[in-house]
Amino acid sequence: MMFLRYLAAVPLIVLSCAGVPFGYLTLSSYLFQRSLPGEPAEFDFVAGFVGNVTALAGFWPVPVAFLLFAGLWWRTAAWPRISLLPSVPTAFVGLVTGTGWAIALGVALPLVSWGLARLAARIVSRPISGDVRRSAVEVLIGLRGGGRLRVQSRRLLLDRLPPPRYRESPVGRVAIPFDRIGHVEAGVVDAPAQWRFGNTSELTITPGPALRVIGSGQEWLVPVDDVDAALRLVVERAQARAKPEPRPPLESARWASAKKLWDLGEAQLSQTGQRKVRHGGHHVLLVLSVLTVAMTGYSVFRVFTDGWGFLFGALFFGAISYGTGRAWVSAGATQKLAEENPCSPLADDPDPRHRPITGWSYQPVVLGQTSDL
């Protein structure tokens, strides 16, 4: 059951976000006490830990991290990065002010938090059983030769691809929503080949098993070792969670990034001047929105306890929270449209009867007819 998986992951998440940074502060206090001249006094680790938690009750990264975990409970790829929110500032202070073992522990602090969060993510997503396949939890599958397939709640996402050949490509990732998948099959590649995705990234397909997916005007050839497990995951997740999502009219400004990819020709593509497209920068807006929500709530509380002067703070932080939250939603929607529509939505899907490359052998699976999987 997915509930039991999350129940087992919660202690690791708490440790990565709160236990590790506060434990580091407690251990640093102990090491500092031992470095003092004279006979060191007995150190109470429990009291020291509780004291650090109490003294840093307003340490905002910890509650913000927990809020982000709660909001992104299904996106396991983001969990390790969220765990760094409390650890990195704590480690930075330790590196600047500490000496000796404190510096070494400061270096290890983010690594331990990252590792615990990754372990929590693996607990909820592996092994890939029937409850995982039909759930919303994100499953990460590494590709031969680089790249990663992320089977998300409502779509397939390919990231960590080589830099796009078109330097001005607005996205370094591509995605296909489950409700727009028209064909999926497992097969084998007999010889090395180059495969270009809709954002102009090219991936080297090495000989071996591969997954072929057609939909949203795109055709993917994805080199995965355990292709049968990947096929079953994609098909069952699509059957269980496919949900049509409305798209804005083509005249909308949100299509601006996607439209940059629609008219690319061979003459525009070049191997020179490539740059890696970075994603996720707009999530800073989400963190700011969450922080200012907390400040807004605090200001509202002070209005009732200390006077109406705090009303200005409530309005100020409330406006910032609303503005940053809305900007985060808008930036995310624009990026998502570009990832899912590197080809015009008016274009037809590639013909699944045509072989994608020479030497491709396959076994097709039609969505809706997979009860035998």
C-alpha positions in Angstrom: 0.0 0.0 0.0 1.2 3.5 -0.8 0.1 4.7 2.6 2.6 2.4 4.3 5.4 3.5 1.9 4.8 7.1 2.8 4.6 6.2 6.4 8.0 4.7 6.2 9.4 7.7 4.3 8.1 10.3 6.8 10.8 9.7 9.5 13.6 10.0 6.8 12.1 13.3 5.6 11.9 14.7 9.1 15.5 13.7 9.7 16.7 15.2 6.5 15.0 18.6 7.1 15.1 19.0 10.9 17.1 16.2 12.5 20.3 16.6 10.5 20.7 20.4 10.8 19.7 20.5 14.5 21.9 17.5 15.2 24.8 19.2 13.4 24.3 22.3 15.7 24.2 20.0 18.8 27.4 18.1 17.7 29.1 21.4 17.0 28.3 22.7 20.5 29.8 19.5 21.9 33.0 19.8 19.9 33.3 23.5 20.9 32.9 22.6 24.6 35.6 19.9 24.3 38.0 22.4 22.7 37.8 24.7 25.7 40.8 24.5 28.2 40.4 22.6 31.4 38.4 19.5 32.2 35.4 19.3 29.8 32.0 19.1 31.6 29.6 16.4 30.8 27.5 17.2 27.8 23.8 16.3 27.6 23.1 15.7 23.9 19.3 15.5 24.4 19.1 18.8 26.2 21.5 20.4 23.7 19.3 19.2 20.8 16.1 20.5 22.4 17.8 23.7 23.2 18.9 24.3 19.6 15.3 23.5 18.4 13.9 26.0 21.0 16.5 28.7 20.3 15.9 28.4 16.5 12.2 28.1 16.7 11.9 30.8 14.1 14.4 29.1 11.7 12.2 29.5 8.6 13.8 27.0 6.2 12.6 24.0 8.3 8.8 24.8 8.2 9.1 26.0 4.5 10.8 22.7 3.6 8.0 20.7 5.3 5.4 22.8 3.4 7.2 22.1 0.1 7.3 18.4 0.9 3.6 18.4 1.7 2.8 20.3 -1.5 5.1 18.2 -3.7 4.3 14.9 -2.0 4.3 13.0 -5.4 7.3 14.7 -7.1 10.1 12.5 -5.7 12.7 14.1 -8.0 12.4 17.4 -6.0 12.7 15.9 -2.6 16.5 15.9 -2.3 16.7 19.6 -3.4 14.0 20.5 -0.8 16.0 18.8 1.9 18.9 21.2 1.2 16.8 24.2 2.2 17.5 23.9 5.9 20.9 22.2 5.6 22.7 24.6 3.2 22.3 27.8 5.4 23.3 25.8 8.5 26.3 24.3 6.8 27.4 27.7 5.4 27.4 29.3 8.9 29.4 26.4 10.2 31.9 26.6 7.4 32.4 30.4 8.0 32.5 30.4 11.8 33.7 26.9 12.7 37.1 25.2 12.8 38.5 21.7 12.5 35.8 19.1 12.8 33.0 21.7 12.5 34.1 22.5 9.0 34.2 18.8 8.0 30.8 18.2 9.4 29.5 21.3 7.6 30.7 19.8 4.3 28.9 16.5 5.1 25.7 18.1 6.3 24.0 18.7 2.9 25.2 15.3 1.7 23.5 13.5 4.5 20.3 15.4 4.1 20.4 14.8 0.3 21.0 11.1 0.9 18.2 10.7 3.4 15.7 12.4 1.1 16.8 10.2 -1.9 16.3 7.2 0.3 12.8 8.4 1.2 12.0 8.9 -2.5 13.2 5.4 -3.3 11.0 3.9 -0.6 7.8 5.3 -2.0 8.7 4.5 -5.7 10.6 1.2 -5.5 10.0 -1.6 -6.1 7.5 -0.8 -8.9 4.5 -2.7 -7.7 0.9 -2.4 -8.9 0.1 0.2 -6.3 3.0 2.4 -7.5 2.1 1.9 -11.2 -1.5 3.2 -10.6 -0.5 5.9 -8.1 0.5 9.5 -8.6 4.1 9.1 -7.2 6.9 10.0 -9.6 9.1 7.2 -10.8 12.6 7.9 -12.2 14.1 5.7 -14.8 17.7 6.2 -16.0 18.5 5.9 -19.7 21.5 4.3 -21.4 23.9 6.9 -22.6 22.4 9.7 -20.3 19.1 11.3 -19.8 16.2 10.3 -17.5 12.6 9.3 -18.0 10.3 10.6 -15.3 6.9 8.9 -15.1 4.9 11.6 -13.4 1.3 11.9 -12.2 -0.2 13.0 -15.5 2.6 12.8 -18.0 5.9 11.4 -19.2 8.9 13.8 -18.9 12.4 13.4 -20.4 15.1 15.5 -18.7 18.9 15.6 -18.4 19.1 15.4 -22.1 22.1 16.7 -24.1 21.9 20.5 -24.8 19.6 21.4 -27.6 21.3 21.8 -31.0 19.2 25.0 -31.5 20.9 27.4 -29.1 17.7 29.5 -28.6 15.6 26.5 -27.6 13.5 27.6 -24.6 13.4 24.1 -23.0 15.9 21.3 -22.4 13.1 18.8 -21.7 10.2 17.3 -23.5 6.9 15.8 -22.2 3.9 13.9 -23.3 0.6 14.0 -21.3 -0.9 10.6 -20.7 -4.2 11.6 -22.3 -2.4 12.4 -25.6 -0.3 9.1 -25.9 -1.5 7.4 -29.0 1.0 4.5 -29.3 3.5 2.8 -27.0 5.6 -0.3 -27.7 8.7 -2.1 -26.5 11.5 -3.0 -29.0 15.1 -3.6 -29.6 17.7 -1.4 -31.4 20.3 -3.4 -33.3 22.8 -0.6 -34.1 23.8 2.8 -32.6 21.6 5.7 -33.8 21.0 9.4 -33.1 17.5 10.4 -32.0 16.3 14.0 -32.1 13.5 15.1 -29.8 11.2 18.0 -30.3 13.4 20.5 -28.5 16.3 19.6 -30.9 18.2 17.6 -28.2 19.9 14.6 -29.7 20.4 11.4 -27.7 22.6 8.5 -28.8 20.6 5.3 -28.8 22.9 2.4 -28.0 22.0 -1.2 -29.1 19.6 -2.8 -26.7 16.0 -2.6 -25.6 14.1 0.7 -26.0 10.7 2.1 -25.5 8.9 3.9 -28.3 6.2 6.4 -27.4 4.1 8.4 -29.9 1.8 11.3 -28.9 1.4 15.0 -28.7 2.9 15.3 -32.2 6.1 13.7 -31.0 7.9 10.4 -31.4 10.3 9.2 -28.7 12.8 6.4 -28.8 13.9 5.9 -25.2 16.8 3.4 -24.4 15.9 1.7 -21.1 17.3 -1.6 -19.9 14.2 -3.0 -18.2 11.9 -2.1 -21.1 9.1 -4.5 -20.0 8.8 -3.0 -16.6 8.9 0.5 -18.1 6.3 -0.4 -20.6 4.0 -1.8 -18.0 4.5 1.2 -15.8 3.7 3.7 -18.6 0.6 1.8 -19.8 -1.0 1.2 -16.4 -0.2 4.8 -15.2 -1.8 6.1 -18.4 -4.9 4.0 -18.0 -5.3 4.9 -14.3 -4.4 8.6 -14.4 -4.9 10.1 -17.9 -6.9 13.3 -17.6 -7.5 15.8 -20.3 -6.3 19.3 -19.4 -7.6 22.4 -21.3 -5.0 24.4 -23.2 -5.2 28.1 -23.8 -6.0 29.5 -27.3 -3.1 29.6 -29.7 -3.3 33.4 -29.5 -2.4 33.3 -25.8 1.0 34.7 -24.8 1.7 31.5 -22.9 2.5 29.8 -26.3 5.4 32.1 -26.9 8.1 29.6 -25.8 6.5 26.7 -27.6 6.2 28.6 -30.9 9.9 29.1 -31.0 10.3 25.4 -31.6 7.6 24.9 -34.2 9.3 26.4 -37.3 12.8 25.2 -36.8 14.5 24.0 -40.0 17.6 22.0 -40.6 19.4 25.2 -41.7 18.9 26.7 -38.2 20.4 23.8 -36.3 24.1 23.9 -35.4 26.4 22.1 -33.1 28.2 25.3 -32.3 27.2 27.6 -29.5 25.1 25.0 -27.7 24.0 25.9 -24.1 22.4 23.8 -21.5 18.9 25.0 -20.6 18.4 25.2 -16.8 15.0 24.6 -15.3 13.4 25.2 -12.0 14.6 28.7 -11.4 11.0 29.9 -11.2 10.5 27.7 -8.1 12.3 30.5 -6.2 9.0 32.4 -6.6 7.2 29.6 -4.8 9.6 29.7 -1.9 9.1 33.4 -1.6 5.4 33.1 -1.8 5.4 30.5 1.0 7.7 32.7 3.1 5.5 35.8 2.7 2.4 33.8 3.5 3.9 32.9 6.8 4.8 36.6 7.4 1.3 37.6 6.4 -0.2 35.2 8.9 2.2 36.5 11.6 1.2 40.1 10.8 -2.5 39.3 11.0 -1.9 37.7 14.4 -0.1 40.8 15.6 -3.0 43.0 14.4 -5.3 41.3 17.0 -2.7 41.2 19.8 -0.7 44.4 19.4 -2.7 46.9 17.3 -3.7 47.9 13.9 -0.3 49.1 13.0 0.5 45.6 11.8 -2.2 45.8 9.2 0.2 47.5 6.8 2.6 44.5 7.2 -0.2 42.1 6.5 -1.2 43.9 3.3 2.4 44.3 2.2 3.4 40.7 2.7 0.0 39.5 1.4 0.5 41.4 -1.9 4.0 40.0 -2.3 2.8 36.5 -1.6 0.0 36.8 -4.2 2.2 38.4 -6.8 5.0 35.8 -6.5 2.6 32.9 -6.3 0.8 34.1 -9.5 4.1 34.7 -11.3 5.2 31.1 -10.3 2.0 29.6 -11.7 2.4 31.6 -15.0 6.0 30.7 -15.5 5.3 27.1 -14.8 2.4 27.0 -17.2 4.4 28.6 -20.0 7.3 26.1 -19.5 4.9 23.2 -19.4 3.2 24.2 -22.7 6.6 24.3 -24.4 7.7 21.0 -23.0 4.5 19.2 -24.0 4.1 21.0 -27.4 7.5 21.2 -29.1 5.4 20.4 -32.2 2.3 22.4 -33.1 -0.9 20.9 -31.6 -2.4 21.1 -35.1 0.2 18.7 -36.5 -0.6 15.0 -36.8 1.2 12.3 -34.8 3.9 10.3 -36.5 2.7 7.1 -38.2 3.3 4.2 -35.8 3.5 1.8 -38.8 6.7 3.3 -39.9 9.9 2.0 -38.3 11.6 4.8 -36.4 15.1 3.6 -37.4 16.7 0.8 -39.4 16.9 -2.4 -37.5 14.1 -1.7 -35.1 12.0 -4.7 -34.0 9.0 -4.2 -31.7 5.9 -5.6 -30.0 3.1 -3.0 -30.0 0.7 -2.4 -27.1 -2.5 -0.6 -27.5 -3.7 1.5 -24.6 -6.9 0.1 -23.1 -6.0 -3.5 -24.0 -3.3 -4.3 -21.4 -5.1 -6.5 -18.9 -2.6 -9.3 -19.6 0.4 -7.2 -18.6 
